[in-house]
């Protein structure tokens, strides 16, 4: 049976870059491309970053129960089609879902054994810098994304693993370790001595081990300075 990995993060946390790096170093992993009703941004291409569909098409898919999860975010629909899980299982691969907090909660209800991973920025200032530096959003959208990030981070305890994306190489190693450690644990195979470090790295990112690291990040979003007061 395929393992479903859920990866969530506030917009601008570097999630897409991390996921792309993961696919370079981990085999047997499929990626679910989300459907959305929002228009493409920049150089985004249909069926690459997203499947871009009309609102009526999306709602028709909802009516046919074609989604594992779907949500309305900032006035646009986003959803994960069931067919990706069927296709991954047919190939004998695991499936990675890049979805938001709302979608992750729905997947966990449907697939409780799914592995959920929450990626955090080091702090609010770093996230704001990343959002501004990518040059995709207006000032009002950046403010809204920062406020949404705060509310999403408050739900970190709903996830199995917490990963703070500070340095890309280290964060990629941690994400790789989580994926491979879960494979070993679920297969009940003997872990080769040369791979023992994977469990150590993965365990350091487990929720119960990561709570202390999350608190100052959350505090940076809640401080008077962060709120502009």
GIJONOR-V272718 format. One record per residue. N is the residue number from 0. SS is DSSP state (H for helix, E for strand, L for the rest). PSI is psi as a letter, one per 30 degrees, with the letter a starting at -180 (999 if undefined). OMEGA is omega in whole degrees, -180 to 180 (* if undefined). Layout:
BEGIN
N:SS:PSI:OMEGA
N:SS:PSI:OMEGA
END
This chain:
BEGIN
0:L:k:-178
1:L:k:171
2:L:k:176
3:E:k:177
4:E:k:177
5:E:k:176
6:E:k:179
7:E:l:178
8:E:l:171
9:L:k:178
10:L:k:-180
11:L:g:-178
12:L:f:-180
13:L:g:-177
14:H:e:-177
15:H:e:178
16:H:e:179
17:H:e:-180
18:H:e:178
19:H:e:178
20:H:e:179
21:H:e:-178
22:H:f:176
23:H:f:-172
24:H:f:-180
25:L:k:180
26:L:l:176
27:L:h:-177
28:E:k:177
29:E:l:179
30:E:k:178
31:E:j:177
32:L:k:-176
33:L:l:170
34:E:k:177
35:E:l:176
36:L:f:179
37:L:l:178
38:L:l:177
39:L:k:176
40:L:k:175
41:L:b:-177
42:L:g:-179
43:L:k:-179
44:L:k:178
45:E:k:-180
46:L:g:175
47:L:d:175
48:L:e:-180
49:E:l:162
50:E:j:-178
51:E:j:-178
52:L:l:178
53:L:l:178
54:H:e:-179
55:H:e:177
56:H:e:-179
57:H:e:-179
58:H:f:174
59:H:e:178
60:H:e:176
61:H:e:-178
62:H:e:180
63:L:g:180
64:L:h:-178
65:L:f:-178
66:E:k:168
67:E:e:177
68:E:l:172
69:E:l:-178
70:E:l:174
71:E:j:-177
72:E:j:-179
73:L:h:176
74:L:g:178
75:E:k:176
76:E:k:170
77:E:k:180
78:E:l:178
79:E:j:-178
80:E:k:179
81:L:e:-172
82:H:f:-179
83:H:e:178
84:H:e:177
85:H:e:-178
86:H:e:178
87:H:e:180
88:H:e:179
89:H:e:179
90:H:f:-177
91:L:g:-179
92:L:l:170
93:E:l:-175
94:E:k:176
95:E:k:179
96:E:k:176
97:E:j:-172
98:L:l:-178
99:L:a:-176
100:H:e:179
101:H:e:-179
102:H:e:180
103:H:e:179
104:H:e:179
105:H:e:180
106:H:e:180
107:H:e:177
108:H:e:-178
109:H:e:-177
110:L:i:-175
111:L:f:-178
112:L:f:178
113:L:k:-180
114:E:j:-177
115:E:k:-176
116:E:k:180
117:E:k:-179
118:E:k:-177
119:E:k:168
120:E:l:179
121:L:e:180
122:L:l:-177
123:H:e:-178
124:H:e:179
125:H:e:179
126:H:e:179
127:H:e:179
128:H:e:180
129:H:e:180
130:H:e:-179
131:H:e:-175
132:H:f:-179
133:H:f:171
134:L:h:-178
135:L:f:-169
136:L:l:173
137:L:l:180
138:H:e:-179
139:H:e:179
140:H:e:178
141:H:e:178
142:H:e:180
143:H:e:-180
144:H:e:179
145:H:e:178
146:H:e:177
147:H:e:179
148:H:e:179
149:H:e:-178
150:H:e:178
151:H:e:-179
152:H:e:178
153:L:f:-179
154:L:g:-177
155:H:e:-175
156:H:f:178
157:H:f:-175
158:L:l:-179
159:L:e:-177
160:E:k:177
161:E:k:-178
162:E:k:179
163:E:j:-175
164:E:j:179
165:L:e:177
166:L:k:-172
167:H:e:-177
168:H:e:179
169:H:e:-179
170:H:e:177
171:H:e:178
172:H:e:-180
173:H:e:179
174:H:e:176
175:H:e:-179
176:H:e:179
177:H:e:-178
178:H:e:-176
179:H:e:178
180:H:e:178
181:H:e:177
182:H:e:179
183:H:e:-177
184:H:e:-176
185:H:f:179
186:H:f:-177
187:L:g:175
188:L:l:176
189:L:k:-179
190:L:k:178
191:L:k:-178
192:H:e:-178
193:H:f:179
194:H:g:-178
195:H:f:-179
196:H:f:-179
197:H:e:179
198:H:e:179
199:H:e:180
200:H:e:-178
201:H:e:-178
202:H:e:179
203:H:f:180
204:L:f:178
205:E:l:-175
206:H:e:-175
207:H:f:179
208:H:f:-172
209:H:f:-175
210:H:e:-177
211:H:e:179
212:H:f:-177
213:H:e:-173
214:H:e:178
215:H:f:177
216:H:e:178
217:H:e:180
218:H:e:-180
219:H:f:177
220:H:f:-175
221:H:f:-177
222:L:l:178
223:L:e:179
224:L:e:-179
225:L:e:-179
226:L:f:178
227:L:g:-179
228:L:999:*
END
